[in-house]
Amino acid sequence: MADRYGGDIDYAALHYLLWCRRSTPGTVSFKQAQLAAELRVNQSDVSRMVTRMCHDGRLAKTPTRGVYRIVDPAAWTPEMIGTAPTRITR
């Protein structure tokens, strides 16, 4: 996915940033509006990035709003793309 300036988004770097901010060993919580402000992008851009990361298997939604399961970036590989679970249970 390219950003509005024509550059590629570094999903690996974003994944690592979110990993460093995890709330518990396997989850990260954040508000998309706040993340958008920090990254200086539109909130809709963050929504698309999060959707892509969920599709790729880097993140998975939980029943709690704004909380995602996150895969250790060291364990994530490009071969995992599209292997995101359809439902996460606690």
Secondary structure, DSSP 8 states (H G I E B T S, - for coil): -B-TTS-B--HHHHHHHHHHT-SBTTEEE--HHHHHHHHTS-HHHHHHHHHHHHHHTSEEE-SSTTEEEE--TTT--GGGTT---S----
